[in-house]
Amino acid sequence: MATVRHVFEAGDAEFPTSNPSAPVLVQGTNFPVSGLAFDTTTQESCYFKFPALSYGSGNLTVSVDWYADTASSGAITFGASLAAITANTDTQDVETKAFATENTASDTHLGTTGQRLHTFDITVSNLDSLTAADDCWLRIRRVPADAGDTMTGDAIVTRVIVAYSDT
Amino acid sequence: MSGRFSGTQDFRRTANVPDDVAFTACGWARLVTDRNDYSSLCCLEDATSNATHFINFQTDVDGTSLTCFTDSHTFGTQALTVGTDFFWAITVAGLAAANHTLYYRAAGSNAFTTLAASGSNRAAMTPTILRIGASSYGEQWNGRIWNVKVWDRALTAAELLVESYFARTMFPASINVHWPIKNDADTRDISGNARTPTVTGTITTEDDRGLFGPRRRVFLPTTTSPDVTLALTGQSASFSAGTLLPSDTLALTGQSATFTAGTLVEGDAEALTGQTATFTAGTLSAANTVPLAGITATFSAGTLSPAGDVTTALTGLSATFSAGTLALATSMALTGQSATFTAGALAAALSIPLTGQTASFSAGQLTVAGDITQAITGLTTIFSAGILAPSGGDVSLSADTHDPIWNRHAQTQVIRESELKRNLEKLHGKKPKKSEPVAKVAEPAKIVAKPDEDGVILAELITQEDERMLNVVEQALSLLKILH
């Protein structure tokens, strides 16, 4: 049994025309830091597309690396939603395909340093009948309206990893 | 890379020009030389020369205050710094001042500066030319321009912010042109509309600022041999590979277990239990124990080389080794109803105890060397070889039937005394003294003499009641061997 991982950076994202997460590129002290900024009040989202290569079974684990733009406390809530299509089999119109029910998770700022890097996992259990080699779209969005989202300022996502078992 | 505009150059289109009430233009730029004069980024005009109506996104007469000029609006300004890359954009959604917005974002910033317009509505016009880097009045840009995108609609600020980070078009709805201008020869339109620009003058190539691009990576588990125990249990287990390298224990239990490989190398113990166990390989190298228990156990390889301090124990109803070269470095114990070795060359360095109903060796060359004991216990023991050369220790055969093929005439022959004498005369070229018979055989004693092509003779005494005659015959046999 082994784990397949898809690694996404800010440049891999695609965006809705309405309320997209905002790409950012900060010239850090020693190297530039790129990411996607998710607003604290407006629900913003982005998308990643990937093929479910070697998917075996089980839930997807979506790991989100992020840091706070301005805050040093509070919590954030992010949601991950999956849409999977089996080419040649599914008759669904790809341009009207809907996402499966969103799965959410929260993470709390660890304090000490405002812009320290955090990571947390979202378990995607609503798999939309996912099978190996499916064309998949993953929506990532912050859910400011969630009771667990209390952090002020933007949450800047630097990386998203989608992982699943190949058996 | 980018295009450097430095004098009389511009990129222009006079066909499929955007509408003056619904368009967006954006791109990246750097002011290299302050001309202290109007310097144009993007102009939409109703004439190629001295246009009457225009929307000109350019600097003011000072050469560094970025703004926009129409025939009736007044816009805010943004100070440009020579040598600083910046993103620029203009959106137009109508004739009113409020329908015109300018966007500016310096490379180190992640937010727009927005320049709004004021004033009365401008007059409608029919644009006839879209120009990058100059206007109908000249007013050339002296600097770099790259990644120009033009739409036939007014994008939102959110859309433009995304577009400003990405080299590719992120919101392609109503795209008119996308000119990357990555170097002096780059006149592509990558919008998909095939609207390449007409280039006036000759631009040069300079550096640009990198933008976001896809960098997705996927990590898949490897398919090479696992570093751990490979255990397979089932009705049928099959391995097929160009190279099969289990580096640890290989345990296979099942009705049928099959290995097929160009190269099959086992590093550790292999335990194979099942109805059928088959190894087929161009090269089969077992470094360690190969215990095989099953009804049928088959090794088939171009080269089969179990090496090292190994014990090859094979228990089963049928055990078959078939190889072009079968080299056994140490002991090989084979027990079963049927044990068969077939090889072009079969070399066993040490003991080959073979126990079974049938034990067969068949080889072009069968060489058993060293201090060996070949003990074969079974109902039938067969050696078949072009050359059979046991050397070293004793060769003991114990079985009800021995049928070495080199004894091609496996028949009982009664040799009478007179015939024996004649044979001896032929062999030695002289008559034995009459008083000293070399051999005397009394009937009904029987001597079986079976010479082969090389003159090796094996004689077997059929059961004798006279012990004295037995001794005589034995003496005769010894003499014959010596003479040969």
Chai-1 contact restraints between the chains, C-beta under 6 A:
chainA,res_idxA,chainB,res_idxB,connection_type,confidence,min_distance_angstrom,max_distance_angstrom,comment,restraint_id
A,A2,B,P221,contact,1.0,0.0,6.0,A-B,restraint_1
A,V4,B,L220,contact,1.0,0.0,6.0,A-B,restraint_2
A,R5,B,F219,contact,1.0,0.0,6.0,A-B,restraint_3
A,H6,B,V218,contact,1.0,0.0,6.0,A-B,restraint_4
A,V7,B,R217,contact,1.0,0.0,6.0,A-B,restraint_5
A,F8,B,R216,contact,1.0,0.0,6.0,A-B,restraint_6
A,E9,B,R215,contact,1.0,0.0,6.0,A-B,restraint_7
A,G11,B,F212,contact,1.0,0.0,6.0,A-B,restraint_8
A,G11,B,G213,contact,1.0,0.0,6.0,A-B,restraint_9
A,G11,B,P214,contact,1.0,0.0,6.0,A-B,restraint_10
A,G11,B,R215,contact,1.0,0.0,6.0,A-B,restraint_11
A,D12,B,P214,contact,1.0,0.0,6.0,A-B,restraint_12
A,D12,B,R216,contact,1.0,0.0,6.0,A-B,restraint_13
A,F15,B,V162,contact,1.0,0.0,6.0,A-B,restraint_14
A,T17,B,F171,contact,1.0,0.0,6.0,A-B,restraint_15
A,P20,B,A158,contact,1.0,0.0,6.0,A-B,restraint_16
A,P20,B,V162,contact,1.0,0.0,6.0,A-B,restraint_17
A,A22,B,L161,contact,1.0,0.0,6.0,A-B,restraint_18
A,P23,B,Y165,contact,1.0,0.0,6.0,A-B,restraint_19
A,V24,B,N110,contact,1.0,0.0,6.0,A-B,restraint_20
A,Q27,B,G108,contact,1.0,0.0,6.0,A-B,restraint_21
A,S54,B,L220,contact,1.0,0.0,6.0,A-B,restraint_22
A,D166,B,P221,contact,1.0,0.0,6.0,A-B,restraint_23
